[in-house]
Amino acid sequence: MLPETIPDFEAPKRNRIMMGGEVPSPVSSPSGCSFHPRCPLAFDHCKTERPQRWIETHNRRVRYFAAEEGAKDI
Protein backbone atom coordinates (compact mmCIF):
# COMPACT_ATOMS: atom_id res chain seq x y z
CA MET A 1 0.00 0.00 0.00
CA LEU A 2 2.67 2.55 0.91
CA PRO A 3 4.63 2.23 -2.36
CA GLU A 4 1.46 3.09 -4.30
CA THR A 5 1.21 6.44 -2.50
CA ILE A 6 4.60 7.65 -3.80
CA PRO A 7 4.31 9.66 -7.02
CA ASP A 8 6.25 8.27 -9.99
CA PHE A 9 6.15 10.74 -12.87
CA GLU A 10 8.06 8.36 -15.17
CA ALA A 11 5.58 5.48 -14.85
CA PRO A 12 2.43 5.16 -16.95
CA LYS A 13 -0.84 6.19 -15.34
CA ARG A 14 -2.15 3.73 -12.78
CA ASN A 15 -4.89 3.60 -10.21
CA ARG A 16 -3.80 5.19 -6.98
CA ILE A 17 -4.65 3.85 -3.56
CA MET A 18 -5.75 6.73 -1.36
CA MET A 19 -5.28 6.47 2.39
CA GLY A 20 -8.45 7.32 4.29
CA GLY A 21 -8.72 9.14 7.58
CA GLU A 22 -7.05 12.33 8.71
CA VAL A 23 -3.36 13.12 8.64
CA PRO A 24 -2.12 13.21 12.26
CA SER A 25 -1.04 16.50 13.78
CA PRO A 26 2.75 16.91 13.85
CA VAL A 27 2.33 18.48 17.29
CA SER A 28 0.53 15.50 18.83
CA SER A 29 1.24 12.45 16.71
CA PRO A 30 -0.35 9.13 17.69
CA SER A 31 1.53 6.62 19.81
CA GLY A 32 3.31 3.83 17.97
CA CYS A 33 3.46 3.96 14.20
CA SER A 34 2.30 7.31 12.81
CA PHE A 35 0.24 5.56 10.13
CA HIS A 36 -1.67 3.06 12.31
CA PRO A 37 -4.92 5.10 12.51
CA ARG A 38 -5.17 5.12 8.69
CA CYS A 39 -3.49 1.83 7.72
CA PRO A 40 -5.73 -1.07 6.66
CA LEU A 41 -2.89 -3.52 7.48
CA ALA A 42 -2.21 -2.22 11.01
CA PHE A 43 -1.54 -4.81 13.72
CA ASP A 44 -2.40 -4.32 17.40
CA HIS A 45 1.25 -3.61 18.23
CA CYS A 46 1.31 -0.79 15.64
CA LYS A 47 -0.61 1.28 18.22
CA THR A 48 2.20 1.05 20.77
CA GLU A 49 5.43 0.32 18.86
CA ARG A 50 7.22 2.00 15.97
CA PRO A 51 8.85 -0.25 13.36
CA GLN A 52 12.63 -0.06 13.77
CA ARG A 53 13.99 -2.23 10.96
CA TRP A 54 14.33 -0.91 7.40
CA ILE A 55 12.87 -3.31 4.80
CA GLU A 56 13.69 -3.19 1.06
CA THR A 57 10.51 -3.53 -1.00
CA HIS A 58 9.58 -2.39 -4.51
CA ASN A 59 13.02 -0.75 -4.78
CA ARG A 60 12.28 1.42 -1.74
CA ARG A 61 13.23 1.26 1.90
CA VAL A 62 10.37 1.25 4.40
CA ARG A 63 9.84 0.83 8.12
CA TYR A 64 6.66 -1.19 8.16
CA PHE A 65 5.52 -4.06 10.40
CA ALA A 66 3.51 -5.65 7.56
CA ALA A 67 6.69 -5.89 5.47
CA GLU A 68 8.60 -7.40 8.41
CA GLU A 69 5.89 -9.97 9.05
CA GLY A 70 5.38 -10.94 5.40
CA ALA A 71 1.90 -9.51 4.96
CA LYS A 72 0.24 -9.48 1.55
CA ASP A 73 2.02 -7.57 -1.21
CA ILE A 74 2.50 -4.03 -0.03
N, C-alpha and C positions, 0 to 999 in steps of 0.2 A: 504494500500500500504506500509506504513512504516514498519509494523511488518514483512512483507515478505522479507525485506532487511536485517534483522538481522539473522546471521548464527545460526543454531541450529544443532550441530553435533550429537545429540541424535535422532533426527527425521529422518524418512525415506526420501529418495530423493524426491524432489518436484520441480516443475517448479519455477524458481525465476523470480521476476519482477525486471527488471533493470531500474533504473532511467536514463533518457536521459539528455542531456545537459552537461555543464561543472560544475565542483565543484567550488564554489566561492572562491576567494582568502581570506585567513584569515586576510590579511592586509586591504583589502577594501571589506568587506562583503556587500551584498545588504541591502537596507533599509527593514524594516519589517521582516517577517519570512525569515530565511536564505534559506529555501527550495523553496520559491515561484517561482523562475525562472525555476525550474525543476519539479514542482509538477503538475500533471494533475488535481488535485482537488482544486487548488488555487482559492481563492475568490479575489475580488478587494481589500478588506481591508488587505489581506496578504502582499500586496506591501508596506503598511505603518505601520502596527501594528504587534507586536510579540504576539503570544498566551501566556497568563499568567497562565491560569488554567491547572493543571495536570489532565488528564483523564486516568482512568484505562480501558484498552482494550486489549484483547488477553493476559491477565496476564502480561501486561507491562504498565508502566506509560508513557504517551506522552503529549506533549504540541502541540496541533494540532487543528486548527479552524474547520476542517471537523468533527472531533470527537465531538467537542463542539456542533456543529450545526446539528448533526445527519445525516451526509452524508452517502452514501452507505457504506457497510462493508469495513472497512479499515484494 
